[in-house]
Amino acid sequence: MKIETETDIERLRQMALLLQAENDRLFRRLEELTAELDKAQGKDTNSLQLEIQLLKEQLASRTRALFARSSEKRPTGGETTTETKQPQRGHGPHEQPALPIVERTHTLDEPDKICPKCGGELVEWKDQFEEAEEIDVVERSFQLVRHKRQKYRCRCGEFIETALGPPKLIPGGRYSVDFAVTVAVAKYADHAPLARQVQQMARSGLVIDTQTLWDQTYALAGHLEPTHDALHDVVLSSSVIAADETRWPLLGQPRSSKWYAWALCSPTAICYRILPSRSAEAARIVLKDYHGVVIADGYSAYTALRDRAGPSFELANCWSHCRRKFVDAEPHYPQAAEVIEKIGRLYEIEARAREGGQANWRQRLEELRRTQSAPIVAEIHEWLMSQCVLPKSGLGKAIKYTLGLWPGLCRFLENSDIPLDTNHVERGLRALAVGRKNHYGSRSQRGTRAAALFYSLIESAKLVGVEPAAYLTEATRRAIANPGTVTLPSDLLPA
């Protein structure tokens, strides 16, 4: 079977090479014929060459999309454009500061306490050991805890009191808060579907079904709903936020029904809302009456909402999205490397501003942007306006996209709080993308609300350095003890 597979791969490779050679021959013939036709009709050859170049670009783009690796990385000093295999990184021991240390002392058996040289008795050499570390595992286990609430009565026989039990997630429920948190973290932080968790729990001796796990998760979400709403308001209270969106499947709905997860990110929190559209109206629901700066990609819903709402918020745009357009065009238009290099210099300036530490970094950033970034931005604009390419070509589209967002791209020069890109909110969407791949979205609208809530709280807890399970547990216990209590990552478990 292996030999047949290798033979098939080689045959396919040869076919692909023959097809490429035939395409090249046809393109050369096309150039010859079109040049003759152009000469006969007396037309300008420059526009014809541009059209031919566009056709070649489209074919190469399709081929690269099918067979090439997907990456925005470009060769740096000394590298060539040919792919080379990256050396494998080492896998030596890592420091484990979070693990508890358990010491175990190993002693000789009695028969081994005899010297093989003289037959004398071996005595313990005090405080002398050979030490070695070993990482062990303590398997998860479940237990059935029977709570016995002691009753008390008065000798007068008129009053009986019962001791309080643990806080209940569901009145009269059988599962603890810690159990529900474990299920929620496994699904929304570790991306394990409920059906997979049922199988894992069965191996540990717990018999349970997916509906029971969902009931506990949804009950947990019910207690944390006020916290989710307050987190949304906290994000909107920031002077600069980043916004992005990604699709979120709602199972059982028609294909025409497309749901989207909207993300808003501030420096200390991120909040998600899952809505049935990607329209300007959905953006209005997410942004509410926000007054500040929204940094986003070139999606038109934000522009439409801003124009409809008037001067309620400013719109800044992402340099990283522009750079990607030029990276895609570079294989066919080498001149795109010039603008890519200039955008890279903008990022280098941002990095230099932070090299001096936290003290006065904002003043350094403002000065560097005024004296160094602004001239580079002017150079980029001059370069964009000087290019002569077909509007439908890859480079033409990149230039049109960038110029269309130009006022928003320049806004970072006016406000040091505005970052160059939306990469931080895109990183926040990775969790949803992985979850979407593992459990295919949500089965109901209740599921979309629960998913948005748990992703918001878990990812926000990570941003402020709080362990997600600890946060969810503490926030839920406070909410049960005082219904309506709002607990945010910023005030929980301070360092």
N, C-alpha and C positions, 0 to 999 in steps of 0.2 A: 504493500500500500504506500509506503514512504517513497519508493522508487517511482511509482506512478504519479504521485503528487508532485515530486520534483520535476518529472518530465512535463507534466501539464503546465507548471509555472514557467518553465523554459520555453515551451511552445507559445504561451501567451505573450511572453516577453518578445519573442521574435516577431509575432504578429503585430505587436504594438510598434516595434521599430520599423517594420515594413509600412504600416499605416502612416507613421510620421514622415517617412521618406516620400511616400506618395503625395501626402498633403503639401510638403515642401515643393515638389515638382509642379503640382497644380497651381500653387501660389506664384511660382516663377513664370509659368505660362500665362497666368492671369495678368501679371504685370506687363508681360510683353504685348498681349493682345490689347489691353486697355491703353497702353502707351501708344500703340499704332492708331487706335480709334481716336484717342485724344489729339494726336498729331493731324489726323485727317480732318477732324472737326475744328481744329484751331483753338482748343480749350487750354486753360491753365493747368499745368501738370502738378502744381503744389497741392491743390485741393484733392487731386486724384491720389497722390502719394499718401496724404493723410487718411483718406478713406481706406486704402489698402492696409495701412498700418493699423487702423481700427479693427479691420477684420482679423488680422493676425493676432492682435491683442485679445480679442474675444475668444478665439480658438485656444490660445495659450492659457487664458484664464480658466476656461472649462477644463483643460487638461490638468492644470495645477490643482484645481479644486478636487479633482478625482484622485490624483496620485501623490500630490505633494503633502508635506507636513504642514499643519496649521500653526503658525507662529508669527508674532510681530517682531521677534528679535532679528537684528541685522548683524552682519559680520563687523567685528571691530578690528583694531589695529593688528595687522599681520595675518588675519584670517582670509581665506578665500571663500568664494560663493559656493563651492562644492561642500556637500554635507559630509561631516566627519563624525565618527562615533565618539560620544563623550566618554571620558574615563569614568569608571565606576567609583563612586565615593566610598570612603571607608565606613566600617560599621563597628567601630570599637566601643568600649563601655562608655556610657553616659552617666553624668552625675544624676543622683536621684534624691534631691533634697526633700521631696514631698513624701517619700516612703518612710513608714515607721521602721525603726531598727530593732530587731530581736536578736539577742545574743544566745547562742547555744554552745555549751562547753562539752567537748568530747573527751572521754577518758579511756584508758586502756582497760581491757578485761583482766581479771586476776591472773589467768595463765600467762598473759603477755608481760607481766611485771617482773620478768626474770631476765637478767643480763645474759645475752648469748656468749659473752666473752669469759666471764668469771663465774656465772651462776648466782651472783648476788641479787638482792632484791632492788628493784627500781623504785626510787622515792620521787614524790612530786616535786618538780622544780618550780618554786613559787613564782607566780606572775610571769611565767615564760610560756608563750603560745606561738604557734604558727597560725596566722589569720588568713582567711579567704572569704570573699563575699559571694553570696548566691542569692539571686532574686527568685522568690517562691510565689505561689499563688494561693490565695484563700478564696475558695469557691463561694459564689453567692448561694444563699440558702433561704428558704421560707419557713416560717413557723406560725402555728396557730396560737395566738395569745388569747387566753381566757381571762378577761377582766372581771374581777370580783369587787364590786363596789360595796363597801362595808355600810351596813345600816346601823343607825343609832336611834335610841328611844329614850324618852324621859320617864322617870319613875312614876310621874303623875299619869302616864298613859295617854296624854293628850297630844303628843308631838313625836314625829318620826323624821329623821334626817338621813340622807344617803350621800356618801362621798361622791365627789365629781369624778368622772372618767376622762379619758383622753378626748381631745377635740375630734368631732366626727365630720368627715367630708360630706356624707349624706346622713341625715337623721336615721338612726337605726341601721346604718350600713355596716357591711362586714369587712370592708377594706380600709386600711389606714391612709392618712395623708401621705406618709412616706412612700407607700405602695403606689399611689396615684402619681406622685412626682416621679418615681422611678420609671413608670410607663411613659409619661409625657417626655421626659428627657431622652429616653431610649428612642422614641419616635421622632422628635423634632430636633434633637441635638445630634443623636447618633444615626438617625434616619433608618431605624429598624421598623418595618411595618408591623402592625398588631398581630397578623397571622404568624409572622416569624417569632415574635415575642412569646406567643402561645406555645410554640414548639420548644423554645428555650426553657420556658418555665416548666413544661412537662418533664424535661430531662432532670429538673431539680425536684420533682415530686409534686408540683402544684398542678392541679387539674382546673383549667379555666378556659373560657372561650373569648373570641374577639369582641363580642357584644359587651361582655362584662368589662373588658379593658376600656372600650370606648365610653361606657357609662361613667367610669371613674375619671377618665380624662375630661369629659365634658362637664362633670360636676366640678372638677378643679378649675376649669376655665370660667365657670359661673362665678366662683368666688373672686377670681382675679380680673374680671371685666372692668371694675372701676380703676384698677391699677393700669390696665392697658389704655383706657381713655386718658388717664392723667399723663401717661408716658407720651401719648400723642401730643398733648398740650405742651409738655416740656420741650419736645423737639421743635414745635412751632414757635416757642418763645426765643429760640436762637436767632441771632441777627443774620446768619448765613446758613442755609441748609442745602443739601444735595438731594436730587430727586431722580428716580429711575423706575422702570417697570419691566416686568417679564410675564410671560404667559403662565397661567395656572389652570390646569384642566379640572373641570367639574364633571365627574363621570355621570353617565346617564343622560346628559344634555345633548341636544342636536349639535351637529358639527358647526352650524352657523353661530352657535352660542359660544363666544370666546371670553373667558374670564382672565383677569390680569391681577398680578400682585404688584401693588404700588409701594415703593420704599421711600421714606424720608429719613435723612441721616444728618445728625448734628455731631459735634465733636465728642459728646459723651453718651449718646443714645441713638437708637434706630427704631423706627416704627413702621409696621407694614399694615396695609389694608388690601383686602382682596375684593375686587369689584367686577361686575359683569361686563365691563367695557374698557376701552382705552381712549375714551373721548375726553373733550375738554370739560364736560360735565363731571366725569369721574375725577379728573384732576381737581376740580373745584371742591368736591367732597373731601378729597385728601388734604388739600391745602387750606380749606376753610377760608377765613378772612386774613390769611397770613400777610404780614407787613415786614418785608425784609428783602433778602437777596436769595433767589433760587438759582442754583447752578445745575444745568441739565445738558443733555445732548441736543441734537437739532430737531427733536420730535415736535411737531407743530402744535400739539395740544397745549403745551405750556405757553407758546406765543399767543394762541387764540384766547386762552384764559386771561393772560395779561392784558391783551387789547380789549377784551370784553370787560374786565374788572377795572380798567383805568390804571392809575398809577399806584395800585395797592402794593405791588411788589416789583422789584427789578429782576431781570433775567440775565444771568451770566451763562457762558457756554464753555464747553469742555475742549481743551486743546488735545487731549488724548484721542478723542474721536476723530478730530481732523488729521492727526498724525497717521491713524490707521488707514485713512483714505489714500494718503500719499505712499504709505508702505505697500498697499495693494497695487498702486500704479507704477512703482519703481521698476519692476522687471521689464516693463515695456518703455518707460520714459526715465532713463538714468538721471535726467536733470531733477527729478523729484528728490533725489538724495540731498540736494542743496537745502530745500525747505525742511526736510527731516532733521538735518544737522542743526539748523537754526532753532527748531523747536526743542531739540535736545539741549541746546545751550540755555534755554529758558529754565529747564529742569535743573541744570547744573547750578544756576544762580540761586534757585530755591534751596538747594541742598547746602550751598555755602552759607546762606543766612542762618542755618541751624547748627553749623559747625561750632559756633562760639558758645553753645549752651543756651539755657533758657533765659538767662539774664539779658534783657534788652534785645532779644532776638527780633521782636516786632519792628523796632526802630531800624535794625540792620536790614530787615527785609524791605521796608519802605524805601530806604535809601538805595538799595541794590536795584529794586524794581524801577525807580525813577531814573537812575543813572545808567543802568546796563540793560534791563529788560525792555524798556521803552524803545531804545534805538533798534533792538533786534526785531521787535514787533513791526516797526516802521520798515525795516529791510524786508521782512516777510511780505508785507502788503505790496511793496514795490515789485518784488519778484512775482507775486501772483498777477499783478496787472500787466506785467511785461510778457507773459507767456502767450504763444499763439498755437492753440491746439483745437481739435474738434470738440464741441461741447459734449458729445456723447461718448468720448473716449474716457478711459479711466482717469487720466490726469485732468481732463476737462471737468469731469464730475467732482473730483477732489477740490479743484479751484472754485467751482461754483458753490459747493457746500461750504467751504471756508469763508468765502466772501459774503455768503448769505447770513452767516453768523458773526460777522466781523464786529459789530458794536458789543455783542455779548462776550466775545473773545478778549476784547480790550478792557473789559470792566475790572479785571483783576489788578490793573495798574492803578486804579482809583481807590481800592479798598484792600488792605493787607489781610483781612479775614477771608477773602475769596481765594480758594485754592485754584491751581491750574486745571484740575480735571475732576471728574466724578468717580475716580477709581475706588475711593473708599466706600461709596454706596454700592458700587458693583461688587466689591468684595462681600458686602453684606448680603447681596442677593445669591451668593454661591450656596448658602445653606438651603435656600428654597429650591435652587436648581438641582441639588443633590437629592433633596427630599422628593421632588417631583419625579426624578428618575427612579427612585426606590419604591415609592408607594403611589405613583401615578396621579397625584393631586388629591382631591377630596371627593367624597361620595355624596355630599349634601351641602346646602348653604350653611348649615350649622358647622359642618366640617371646615368650611373656608374661614369662618369667624374664629374657630378654635386654632386653626393653623396660623392665622395672622397674629393672634394673641401670643401663642407660645414662641413663635419665631421672634417676635418683638422683644419679649422679656428675656429669652435665652441669649440672643445676640447682644442686647443692651448690657446684660450682666457681664458678658465677656469683655465688652468695651471698657468697663470700669474695673476689671480684674476680680469680679466676684464669681465664685463657682456656681453655675446655673442651678444645680440641684439644691444647694444651700439657700440660694435666693428664693426659689419657688416654694420651698418648704417654709421658710420663715415668713414670707409674704402671705402664704395661705393661712398659716396659724394666726397671724395678726388679723386677717380678714374674717376668719371664723369667730375669733374672740370679740372683734368689734366690726360688725358688718358695715361696709362702706369705707373702711379704712384704706387709704392709698399708701402703698409702699413702693418707693422707686429705688433703683440700684444706687443712686447717689447718696442715699441716707441709710443704706443697709450695710452692716458689717464693716464699719470704717476701719481703715488700716491704722 
